[in-house]
Amino acid sequence: MTSLTDAPRIDLGMPRIPSVRGRLKDIPVEGTKKVLLAAPRGYCAGVDRAVIAVEKALDHYGAPVYVRKQIVHNIHVVTELEKRGAIFVDEVDEVPEGAHVVFSAHGVSPAVVNSASERGLHAIDATCPLVTKVHREAVRFARDDYEILLIGHEGHEEVEGTAGEAPDHVTLVNSPDDVPNIEVRDPDKVVWLSQTTLSVDETMETVRRLRERFPNLQDPPSDDICYATQNRQVAIKKVAQGADLVIVVGSANSSNSVRLVEVALEYGAKAAYRVDYSTEIRQEWLEEAGTIGVTSGASVPEGLVQEVLLELADAGYGTVEEVKTAEEDLMFSLPKELRKDLAGNRDARALGGRSRAAQG
């Protein structure tokens, strides 16, 4: 257990947002005030790679660089990249012909790739490699004439990209409650795939119900829910058991951040809220809260979490205990166009990860 001043402060490259000091008051509660800080939390390898890809594209080609959709689902990251010259668009037909465009970490369908090519755009694919893996699975199973039951949220960019790989073979399953209405051509040739950022527990419940209906349902060759999503859910499950309140830092359109709130409530937290910034924490949330759990979604810079800790310290929660359930050291190579610096030499950031040794 450490005080806030001794807690590790990790900078993952994005500027910090100043907290509003003194806004939250130190009101007495029953018991000792402390924070349980979940680890792992924050940036995953795929997000880090995607954000660096936009940064390096701006360095290489100059502003503006266009990005289809939000590069990652975090309002702070998007705002900071806009300040540097990134322009976010909904579709590639909004990008001037011949310009550079980055595809987001959530992936795109072949139709989007073709549209970019037809417009003569210089496309840089920042799709998370774990999402790309699911795309390849969809292509392979469709080629073998399997019906693909894609577990995911309708309208999410990742789901649209995966379904676009094999639209004639994919049926979307939004939740376990959808299962009774699923119809397939051949119950002996059915496989399930999933969006990478879902609740592990809910996904497994959906699979259980699907298997009851389709006993020969085939599993993907490896788990589709990404390591970072699973690790953050495992950590918050442990934190939630001893927390009166859980605060999740993450944006409303971040599926994995929203899931962390749900998981915290399911595993014992008396209350749980999501915030983009520390300034959104309300004084009334802290009433009767002796122990507060804190975590962040996989697209959240660590600086935003540190601002939450600073504001909570003003309210008397200066003791921080890190609850660590896993170590993460995975890094992904950057898109091939960005692996060298402007002089043509291999870039120190070619792996796409900010060195853990350089973060302290």
Secondary structure in CASP SS format (residue, H / E / C, confidence):
PFRMAT SS
TARGET T0000
AUTHOR 0000-0000-0000
METHOD secondary structure of the structure
MODEL  1
M C 1.00
T E 1.00
S E 1.00
L H 1.00
T H 1.00
D H 1.00
A C 1.00
P C 1.00
R C 1.00
I C 1.00
D C 1.00
L C 1.00
G C 1.00
M C 1.00
P C 1.00
R C 1.00
I C 1.00
P C 1.00
S C 1.00
V C 1.00
R C 1.00
G C 1.00
R C 1.00
L C 1.00
K C 1.00
D C 1.00
I C 1.00
P C 1.00
V C 1.00
E C 1.00
G C 1.00
T C 1.00
K C 1.00
K E 1.00
V E 1.00
L E 1.00
L E 1.00
A E 1.00
A E 1.00
P C 1.00
R C 1.00
G C 1.00
Y C 1.00
C C 1.00
A H 1.00
G H 1.00
V H 1.00
D H 1.00
R H 1.00
A H 1.00
V H 1.00
I H 1.00
A H 1.00
V H 1.00
E H 1.00
K H 1.00
A H 1.00
L H 1.00
D H 1.00
H H 1.00
Y H 1.00
G C 1.00
A C 1.00
P C 1.00
V E 1.00
Y E 1.00
V E 1.00
R E 1.00
K C 1.00
Q C 1.00
I C 1.00
V C 1.00
H C 1.00
N C 1.00
I H 1.00
H H 1.00
V H 1.00
V H 1.00
T H 1.00
E H 1.00
L H 1.00
E H 1.00
K H 1.00
R H 1.00
G C 1.00
A E 1.00
I E 1.00
F E 1.00
V E 1.00
D C 1.00
E C 1.00
V H 1.00
D H 1.00
E H 1.00
V C 1.00
P C 1.00
E C 1.00
G C 1.00
A C 1.00
H E 1.00
V E 1.00
V E 1.00
F E 1.00
S C 1.00
A C 1.00
H C 1.00
G C 1.00
V C 1.00
S C 1.00
P H 1.00
A H 1.00
V H 1.00
V H 1.00
N H 1.00
S H 1.00
A H 1.00
S H 1.00
E H 1.00
R C 1.00
G C 1.00
L C 1.00
H E 1.00
A E 1.00
I E 1.00
D E 1.00
A C 1.00
T C 1.00
C C 1.00
P H 1.00
L H 1.00
V H 1.00
T H 1.00
K H 1.00
V H 1.00
H H 1.00
R H 1.00
E H 1.00
A H 1.00
V H 1.00
R H 1.00
F H 1.00
A H 1.00
R H 1.00
D C 1.00
D C 1.00
Y C 1.00
E E 1.00
I E 1.00
L E 1.00
L E 1.00
I E 1.00
G C 1.00
H C 1.00
E C 1.00
G C 1.00
H C 1.00
E H 1.00
E H 1.00
V H 1.00
E H 1.00
G H 1.00
T H 1.00
A H 1.00
G C 1.00
E C 1.00
A C 1.00
P C 1.00
D C 1.00
H C 1.00
V E 1.00
T E 1.00
L E 1.00
V E 1.00
N C 1.00
S C 1.00
P H 1.00
D H 1.00
D H 1.00
V H 1.00
P H 1.00
N H 1.00
I C 1.00
E C 1.00
V C 1.00
R C 1.00
D C 1.00
P C 1.00
D C 1.00
K C 1.00
V E 1.00
V E 1.00
W E 1.00
L E 1.00
S E 1.00
Q C 1.00
T C 1.00
T C 1.00
L C 1.00
S C 1.00
V H 1.00
D H 1.00
E H 1.00
T H 1.00
M H 1.00
E H 1.00
T H 1.00
V H 1.00
R H 1.00
R H 1.00
L H 1.00
R H 1.00
E H 1.00
R H 1.00
F C 1.00
P C 1.00
N C 1.00
L C 1.00
Q E 1.00
D C 1.00
P C 1.00
P C 1.00
S C 1.00
D C 1.00
D C 1.00
I C 1.00
C C 1.00
Y H 1.00
A H 1.00
T H 1.00
Q H 1.00
N H 1.00
R H 1.00
Q H 1.00
V H 1.00
A H 1.00
I H 1.00
K H 1.00
K H 1.00
V H 1.00
A H 1.00
Q C 1.00
G C 1.00
A C 1.00
D C 1.00
L E 1.00
V E 1.00
I E 1.00
V E 1.00
V E 1.00
G C 1.00
S C 1.00
A C 1.00
N C 1.00
S C 1.00
S H 1.00
N H 1.00
S H 1.00
V H 1.00
R H 1.00
L H 1.00
V H 1.00
E H 1.00
V H 1.00
A H 1.00
L H 1.00
E H 1.00
Y C 1.00
G C 1.00
A C 1.00
K C 1.00
A C 1.00
A E 1.00
Y E 1.00
R E 1.00
V E 1.00
D C 1.00
Y C 1.00
S H 1.00
T H 1.00
E H 1.00
I C 1.00
R C 1.00
Q H 1.00
E H 1.00
W H 1.00
L H 1.00
E C 1.00
E C 1.00
A C 1.00
G C 1.00
T E 1.00
I E 1.00
G E 1.00
V E 1.00
T E 1.00
S E 1.00
G C 1.00
A C 1.00
S C 1.00
V C 1.00
P C 1.00
E H 1.00
G H 1.00
L H 1.00
V H 1.00
Q H 1.00
E H 1.00
V H 1.00
L H 1.00
L H 1.00
E H 1.00
L H 1.00
A H 1.00
D H 1.00
A C 1.00
G C 1.00
Y C 1.00
G C 1.00
T E 1.00
V E 1.00
E E 1.00
E E 1.00
V E 1.00
K E 1.00
T C 1.00
A C 1.00
E C 1.00
E C 1.00
D C 1.00
L C 1.00
M C 1.00
F C 1.00
S C 1.00
L C 1.00
P C 1.00
K H 1.00
E H 1.00
L H 1.00
R C 1.00
K E 1.00
D C 1.00
L C 1.00
A C 1.00
G C 1.00
N C 1.00
R E 1.00
D C 1.00
A C 1.00
R C 1.00
A C 1.00
L C 1.00
G C 1.00
G C 1.00
R C 1.00
S C 1.00
R H 1.00
A H 1.00
A H 1.00
Q C 1.00
G C 1.00
END
